[in-house]
Amino acid sequence: MVDANPDPDPTRTPGLEPGGAVPEGDTPPAEGSTSGAGPQETYNPITGWARVPLITILIFVGLVAAFFLAYALAV
């Protein structure tokens, strides 16, 4: 079995100049697209940091900083 070239034959495509160029002001032939081939994705998670994890991390960092500050002042 011979694989067929999916590109259109330039000698048989209307509106092309010799060599495959498109005349000025003309729209080139449309290309195939697979952007709409799959199912539509409906789940779009939120990007970035959520408030609760960010606040939890900041509290933890504050507690660690307070511990080291208290240790430094006690010594």
C-alpha positions, 0 to 999 in steps of 0.5 A, spaced: 500 500 500 502 506 498 501 512 502 497 518 499 500 525 500 495 529 504 497 535 501 493 538 494 496 537 488 499 544 486 498 543 479 491 541 480 489 547 485 485 553 482 488 560 484 495 558 484 501 561 480 506 557 477 511 554 483 505 554 488 504 561 490 498 565 491 496 571 487 496 578 491 490 579 494 487 572 494 486 567 500 490 561 500 487 554 500 484 552 507 488 547 511 486 541 514 485 542 522 484 537 528 482 543 533 475 540 533 476 533 532 476 531 540 470 532 545 469 538 548 473 539 555 468 542 560 473 541 566 477 547 567 481 547 573 483 554 577 490 556 575 494 559 580 494 559 588 488 558 592 487 562 598 487 556 603 493 553 601 497 560 601 494 562 608 496 555 611 503 556 608 504 563 610 502 561 617 507 555 617 512 560 615 510 565 620 511 560 626 517 557 624 520 565 623 517 566 630 520 560 633 527 562 630 526 569 633 525 566 640 530 561 640 535 567 638 533 572 643 533 566 648 540 564 647 
